[in-house]
């Protein structure tokens, strides 16, 4: 990837129910700052003419429209929870326009859940209008898509092992509550690190802000961003003001460029 530029777009930075939360009148959910409006967590990586998306939750369609995405090379799943896979049906538009199948990458367990959640995709006689996808099983070993290398990191969502991904000098981890030191080694040297931070207090299946900052301090990237944030975390502007200088809350639509 010498002499190439990676563009990272935060498609969604919210938790499983998004922000604003239905029925909630808290200061965050009623905020007029668009950075406090968070769709379900997802990120897009663009390099050359390739477009890789990590997770496609229930807001996938609107995220693609908002960012005017015209191409899709592959979707990588961190795990099988619905806020990370529920938008899979909307790859149909890419099938129609690009006239190609879309490659999907995930753990064997995750792809089995995809088959359960979307049975009409996998009928012996293809259901007309169903998404056309290719399932690719991955594990903790590095793999390549069209010559571009990805390094999976095994992290824990409470007791459930899920995946984070490193692509060049960019590392993305969401929904984690534990990362072992052996896996953190895979992320060391990353210039940009993204880590989930659900709220300010502890949670059994997600890092808190303080826990995320401890991991970021170990990795010591040039810059780090927090994602998968709930309304309990507070307003974007207030959170950003109290974070270390090189750490920021991400927001939907944030775009960063990373030279390689």
C-alpha positions as CSV (number, residue, x, y, z in Angstrom):
1,X,0.0,0.0,0.0
2,X,3.0,2.3,-0.5
3,X,2.1,5.9,-1.7
4,X,-1.6,5.3,-1.2
5,X,-4.0,7.3,0.8
6,X,-6.6,5.7,3.1
7,X,-9.9,7.7,3.7
8,X,-11.8,6.7,6.8
9,X,-15.4,7.7,7.1
10,X,-17.4,7.1,10.3
11,X,-20.8,6.0,9.0
12,X,-22.2,5.5,12.5
13,X,-20.9,6.1,16.0
14,X,-23.9,5.2,18.2
15,X,-24.8,2.3,20.3
16,X,-27.4,-0.4,19.5
17,X,-30.4,1.8,19.9
18,X,-28.8,4.9,18.4
19,X,-29.0,8.5,19.6
20,X,-31.4,10.2,20.0
21,X,-33.1,7.4,21.9
22,X,-36.9,6.8,21.2
23,X,-39.0,8.6,23.9
24,X,-35.9,10.2,25.6
25,X,-35.9,13.9,26.3
26,X,-32.4,14.1,27.9
27,X,-30.0,16.9,27.0
28,X,-28.1,14.7,24.5
29,X,-31.2,13.3,22.7
30,X,-32.6,16.8,22.3
31,X,-29.3,18.4,21.4
32,X,-29.2,20.6,18.2
33,X,-25.6,19.7,17.6
34,X,-25.6,17.2,14.7
35,X,-22.6,15.5,16.2
36,X,-24.9,14.2,19.0
37,X,-27.1,12.4,16.5
38,X,-25.6,9.0,16.2
39,X,-26.6,6.1,14.0
40,X,-25.5,2.5,14.6
41,X,-21.7,1.9,14.6
42,X,-20.0,1.4,11.3
43,X,-16.9,2.6,9.5
44,X,-15.9,2.8,5.8
45,X,-12.4,2.4,4.5
46,X,-11.5,3.7,1.0
47,X,-8.2,3.1,-0.8
48,X,-7.7,3.4,-4.5
49,X,-11.0,2.3,-6.0
50,X,-11.8,-0.1,-3.2
51,X,-14.5,0.5,-0.6
52,X,-14.6,-1.7,2.6
53,X,-17.3,-1.3,5.2
54,X,-17.0,-2.7,8.7
55,X,-20.5,-3.7,9.9
56,X,-23.8,-2.8,8.3
57,X,-26.5,-2.2,10.9
58,X,-30.1,-1.1,10.6
59,X,-29.0,2.4,9.4
60,X,-26.8,1.1,6.5
61,X,-29.1,2.3,3.8
62,X,-29.3,5.9,5.1
63,X,-25.5,5.9,5.8
64,X,-24.8,4.9,2.2
65,X,-27.1,7.6,0.9
66,X,-25.8,10.3,3.2
67,X,-22.2,9.6,2.1
68,X,-23.2,9.2,-1.6
69,X,-21.4,5.8,-1.7
70,X,-21.2,4.5,-5.3
71,X,-19.1,1.4,-4.9
72,X,-18.8,-1.5,-2.4
73,X,-16.0,-4.0,-2.4
74,X,-16.7,-6.0,0.7
75,X,-18.4,-5.9,4.2
76,X,-16.5,-7.2,7.2
77,X,-18.4,-8.2,10.3
78,X,-17.1,-7.8,13.8
79,X,-19.8,-10.0,15.1
80,X,-23.4,-11.1,14.6
81,X,-25.5,-8.8,16.8
82,X,-28.3,-7.2,14.9
83,X,-27.0,-3.7,15.3
84,X,-24.1,-4.8,13.2
85,X,-25.7,-7.0,10.5
86,X,-29.3,-5.9,10.1
87,X,-28.7,-3.8,7.1
88,X,-27.4,-6.6,4.9
89,X,-30.5,-6.7,2.8
90,X,-29.7,-3.3,1.4
91,X,-26.6,-4.5,-0.5
92,X,-29.2,-5.3,-3.2
93,X,-28.8,-1.8,-4.6
94,X,-25.1,-2.5,-5.1
95,X,-25.9,-5.8,-6.8
96,X,-28.3,-4.0,-9.2
97,X,-26.1,-1.0,-10.1
98,X,-22.7,-2.6,-10.0
99,X,-23.9,-6.0,-11.5
100,X,-21.8,-8.0,-9.1
101,X,-22.0,-10.0,-5.9
102,X,-20.8,-8.5,-2.6
103,X,-18.2,-10.3,-0.6
104,X,-19.0,-10.7,3.1
105,X,-16.3,-11.6,5.7
106,X,-16.9,-12.9,9.2
107,X,-16.3,-15.6,11.8
108,X,-17.9,-18.9,11.0
109,X,-20.3,-18.3,13.9
110,X,-21.2,-14.9,12.6
111,X,-21.9,-16.1,9.1
112,X,-24.1,-18.9,10.4
113,X,-26.2,-16.3,12.1
114,X,-26.4,-14.4,8.9
115,X,-27.9,-17.5,7.3
116,X,-30.4,-17.7,10.2
117,X,-31.4,-14.0,10.0
118,X,-31.6,-13.9,6.2
119,X,-32.8,-17.3,5.2
120,X,-34.3,-16.1,1.9
121,X,-30.8,-15.2,0.6
122,X,-29.8,-18.9,0.8
123,X,-32.7,-20.8,-0.7
124,X,-31.8,-23.5,-3.2
125,X,-33.6,-21.6,-5.9
126,X,-32.6,-17.9,-5.6
127,X,-35.4,-15.7,-4.4
128,X,-35.8,-12.9,-6.9
129,X,-34.6,-9.6,-5.4
130,X,-32.6,-11.3,-2.6
131,X,-29.1,-9.9,-2.0
132,X,-26.4,-11.6,-3.9
133,X,-23.4,-12.2,-1.6
134,X,-20.4,-14.4,-1.2
135,X,-19.7,-15.6,2.3
136,X,-16.0,-15.8,3.3
137,X,-15.1,-17.3,6.7
138,X,-12.2,-15.7,8.5
139,X,-10.6,-16.3,11.9
140,X,-7.8,-14.6,13.9
141,X,-5.3,-15.0,11.0
142,X,-4.5,-12.1,8.6
143,X,-6.3,-12.2,5.3
144,X,-6.4,-10.2,2.1
145,X,-9.2,-8.8,0.0
146,X,-8.2,-7.9,-3.6
147,X,-4.6,-7.6,-2.4
148,X,-5.3,-5.4,0.6
149,X,-4.3,-6.9,3.9
150,X,-6.4,-7.0,7.1
151,X,-5.3,-8.2,10.5
152,X,-8.1,-9.4,12.8
153,X,-7.9,-8.8,16.5
154,X,-9.8,-11.1,18.9
155,X,-11.5,-9.0,21.5
156,X,-14.2,-9.8,24.0
157,X,-17.8,-8.5,24.1
158,X,-18.4,-9.6,27.7
159,X,-17.6,-13.3,27.2
160,X,-18.2,-13.4,23.4
161,X,-15.1,-13.4,21.3
162,X,-15.5,-10.9,18.4
163,X,-13.2,-9.2,15.9
164,X,-11.5,-5.9,15.6
165,X,-9.5,-5.1,12.5
166,X,-6.3,-3.4,11.6
167,X,-5.8,-2.0,8.1
168,X,-2.4,-0.4,7.5
169,X,-1.9,2.1,10.3
170,X,-5.6,2.2,11.2
171,X,-7.1,0.0,13.9
172,X,-10.9,-0.3,14.6
173,X,-12.3,-2.0,17.7
174,X,-16.0,-1.8,18.7
175,X,-18.2,-3.5,21.3
176,X,-15.2,-4.7,23.4
177,X,-15.0,-5.0,27.1
178,X,-11.6,-6.8,27.1
179,X,-8.6,-7.0,24.9
180,X,-5.8,-9.2,25.9
181,X,-2.2,-7.9,25.7
182,X,-1.3,-10.4,23.0
183,X,-4.0,-9.0,20.7
184,X,-3.1,-5.4,21.6
185,X,0.4,-6.1,20.2
186,X,-1.3,-6.4,16.8
187,X,-2.5,-2.8,17.1
188,X,0.7,-1.3,18.3
189,X,2.2,1.2,15.9
190,X,-1.2,2.2,14.5
191,X,-1.3,6.0,13.8
192,X,-5.1,6.0,14.3
193,X,-7.0,3.9,16.8
194,X,-10.8,3.7,17.1
195,X,-12.2,2.2,20.3
196,X,-15.7,1.8,21.7
197,X,-16.7,3.8,24.8
198,X,-20.4,3.2,25.7
199,X,-20.8,5.5,28.7
200,X,-18.9,7.0,31.6
201,X,-19.6,4.2,34.1
202,X,-18.6,0.6,33.8
203,X,-20.6,-1.9,31.7
204,X,-20.3,-5.7,31.5
205,X,-19.9,-5.8,27.7
206,X,-18.5,-2.5,26.6
207,X,-15.6,-0.3,27.6
208,X,-16.4,2.9,29.6
209,X,-14.6,6.1,28.6
210,X,-11.9,5.6,31.3
211,X,-11.3,2.0,30.3
212,X,-11.0,3.0,26.6
213,X,-8.5,5.7,27.6
214,X,-6.4,3.1,29.4
215,X,-6.2,1.0,26.2
216,X,-5.4,4.0,24.1
217,X,-2.6,5.0,26.5
218,X,-1.1,1.5,26.0
219,X,-1.2,1.8,22.3
220,X,-0.1,5.4,22.2
221,X,-1.4,6.3,18.7
222,X,-1.0,9.7,17.1
223,X,-4.8,10.2,17.4
224,X,-7.6,8.1,18.8
225,X,-11.4,8.3,18.4
226,X,-14.2,6.9,20.5
227,X,-17.2,5.2,18.9
228,X,-20.3,3.2,19.8
229,X,-21.4,5.8,22.3
230,X,-24.7,6.0,24.1
231,X,-26.6,9.1,25.2
232,X,-25.3,8.5,28.7
233,X,-21.8,9.6,27.6
234,X,-22.9,13.3,27.4
235,X,-22.8,15.9,24.7
236,X,-20.1,15.7,22.0
237,X,-18.7,19.1,22.8
238,X,-18.5,18.5,26.5
239,X,-16.9,15.1,26.1
240,X,-14.3,16.3,23.7
241,X,-13.3,19.1,26.1
242,X,-12.4,16.6,28.9
243,X,-10.6,14.1,26.8
244,X,-6.8,14.0,26.3
245,X,-5.5,16.2,23.5
246,X,-5.0,13.3,21.0
247,X,-8.4,11.6,21.8
248,X,-11.7,12.7,20.4
249,X,-15.3,11.4,20.2
250,X,-16.0,10.5,16.6
251,X,-19.3,11.6,15.0
252,X,-21.3,10.4,12.1
253,X,-19.9,11.6,8.8
254,X,-16.4,12.4,10.3
255,X,-13.8,11.8,7.5
256,X,-10.1,11.5,8.1
257,X,-7.3,10.8,5.7
258,X,-4.3,8.6,6.6
259,X,-1.2,8.6,4.4
260,X,0.4,5.2,4.0
